[in-house]
Amino acid sequence: MKILHNQSQLKRALYIGIANVIIGFGSLFTTASQYLVGLGGLGLVYIVQYFYTKNRVMVELTPDFIVYNGLFKKKTIHVDEITAYKYFAGDHTVTSKDTTIVIDTNLVDKATLDELKGYFDSLQLK
């Protein structure tokens, strides 16, 4: 089961990025402060982040593994090695001997939120 990022949050980041690019590069052609040019670069970072995470899987849940794809690092926990599971304040925290994965439900696509909850409910922890 593949859990994607929250699409509305990604679109919001895209709109902020486009607005920053327009303000930043628009300030080059006006008498506005030259410090606003930095907003163009910041906007490009937002736009690159949008396209990088748009179709990228945030969490992959299989019967054997839980794989969390972070921005720079991928974390994997084997289901047999899970020592603790906790749900608190919208965060699913899964802990093994040497790895901890925190899945923030605010960042998860709303269409797959029930599947995520069902997976952890069906997980038989000792």
Contacts in CASP RR format, 6 or more apart in sequence:
PFRMAT RR
TARGET T0000
AUTHOR 0000-0000-0000
METHOD contacts of the structure
MODEL  1
MKILHNQSQLKRALYIGIANVIIGFGSLFTTASQYLVGLGGLGLVYIVQY
FYTKNRVMVELTPDFIVYNGLFKKKTIHVDEITAYKYFAGDHTVTSKDTT
IVIDTNLVDKATLDELKGYFDSLQLK
1 60 0 8 1.000
1 61 0 8 1.000
1 62 0 8 1.000
1 112 0 8 1.000
1 115 0 8 1.000
1 119 0 8 1.000
2 57 0 8 1.000
2 59 0 8 1.000
2 60 0 8 1.000
2 61 0 8 1.000
2 112 0 8 1.000
3 57 0 8 1.000
3 58 0 8 1.000
3 59 0 8 1.000
3 60 0 8 1.000
3 61 0 8 1.000
3 103 0 8 1.000
3 108 0 8 1.000
3 109 0 8 1.000
3 112 0 8 1.000
3 115 0 8 1.000
3 116 0 8 1.000
4 55 0 8 1.000
4 56 0 8 1.000
4 57 0 8 1.000
4 58 0 8 1.000
4 108 0 8 1.000
4 109 0 8 1.000
4 112 0 8 1.000
5 53 0 8 1.000
5 54 0 8 1.000
5 56 0 8 1.000
5 58 0 8 1.000
5 107 0 8 1.000
5 108 0 8 1.000
5 109 0 8 1.000
6 106 0 8 1.000
6 107 0 8 1.000
6 108 0 8 1.000
6 109 0 8 1.000
6 110 0 8 1.000
7 109 0 8 1.000
8 110 0 8 1.000
9 106 0 8 1.000
9 107 0 8 1.000
10 50 0 8 1.000
10 53 0 8 1.000
10 54 0 8 1.000
11 50 0 8 1.000
13 46 0 8 1.000
13 49 0 8 1.000
13 50 0 8 1.000
14 46 0 8 1.000
14 47 0 8 1.000
14 50 0 8 1.000
16 43 0 8 1.000
16 46 0 8 1.000
17 42 0 8 1.000
17 43 0 8 1.000
17 44 0 8 1.000
17 46 0 8 1.000
17 47 0 8 1.000
17 50 0 8 1.000
18 43 0 8 1.000
18 47 0 8 1.000
19 43 0 8 1.000
20 39 0 8 1.000
20 40 0 8 1.000
20 41 0 8 1.000
20 42 0 8 1.000
20 43 0 8 1.000
20 46 0 8 1.000
21 39 0 8 1.000
21 40 0 8 1.000
21 41 0 8 1.000
21 43 0 8 1.000
21 44 0 8 1.000
21 47 0 8 1.000
23 36 0 8 1.000
23 39 0 8 1.000
23 40 0 8 1.000
24 36 0 8 1.000
24 37 0 8 1.000
24 38 0 8 1.000
24 39 0 8 1.000
24 40 0 8 1.000
24 41 0 8 1.000
25 37 0 8 1.000
25 40 0 8 1.000
26 32 0 8 1.000
26 36 0 8 1.000
27 33 0 8 1.000
27 34 0 8 1.000
27 36 0 8 1.000
27 37 0 8 1.000
27 39 0 8 1.000
28 37 0 8 1.000
56 69 0 8 1.000
57 69 0 8 1.000
58 68 0 8 1.000
58 69 0 8 1.000
58 70 0 8 1.000
58 103 0 8 1.000
58 107 0 8 1.000
58 108 0 8 1.000
59 66 0 8 1.000
59 67 0 8 1.000
59 68 0 8 1.000
59 69 0 8 1.000
59 103 0 8 1.000
59 108 0 8 1.000
59 116 0 8 1.000
60 66 0 8 1.000
60 67 0 8 1.000
60 69 0 8 1.000
61 67 0 8 1.000
61 115 0 8 1.000
61 116 0 8 1.000
61 119 0 8 1.000
63 79 0 8 1.000
64 78 0 8 1.000
64 79 0 8 1.000
64 80 0 8 1.000
65 76 0 8 1.000
65 77 0 8 1.000
65 78 0 8 1.000
65 79 0 8 1.000
66 76 0 8 1.000
66 77 0 8 1.000
66 79 0 8 1.000
66 94 0 8 1.000
66 101 0 8 1.000
67 74 0 8 1.000
67 75 0 8 1.000
67 76 0 8 1.000
68 74 0 8 1.000
68 75 0 8 1.000
68 76 0 8 1.000
68 101 0 8 1.000
68 103 0 8 1.000
75 99 0 8 1.000
75 101 0 8 1.000
76 99 0 8 1.000
77 94 0 8 1.000
77 96 0 8 1.000
77 99 0 8 1.000
77 101 0 8 1.000
78 96 0 8 1.000
79 123 0 8 1.000
81 96 0 8 1.000
81 97 0 8 1.000
82 94 0 8 1.000
82 95 0 8 1.000
82 96 0 8 1.000
82 123 0 8 1.000
82 125 0 8 1.000
83 95 0 8 1.000
83 96 0 8 1.000
83 97 0 8 1.000
84 93 0 8 1.000
84 94 0 8 1.000
84 95 0 8 1.000
85 92 0 8 1.000
85 93 0 8 1.000
85 94 0 8 1.000
85 95 0 8 1.000
85 120 0 8 1.000
85 123 0 8 1.000
85 125 0 8 1.000
86 92 0 8 1.000
86 93 0 8 1.000
86 95 0 8 1.000
87 93 0 8 1.000
87 120 0 8 1.000
90 104 0 8 1.000
90 105 0 8 1.000
90 106 0 8 1.000
91 102 0 8 1.000
91 103 0 8 1.000
91 104 0 8 1.000
91 105 0 8 1.000
92 102 0 8 1.000
92 103 0 8 1.000
92 105 0 8 1.000
92 116 0 8 1.000
92 120 0 8 1.000
93 100 0 8 1.000
93 101 0 8 1.000
93 102 0 8 1.000
93 103 0 8 1.000
94 100 0 8 1.000
94 101 0 8 1.000
94 103 0 8 1.000
95 101 0 8 1.000
103 116 0 8 1.000
105 113 0 8 1.000
105 116 0 8 1.000
108 116 0 8 1.000
END
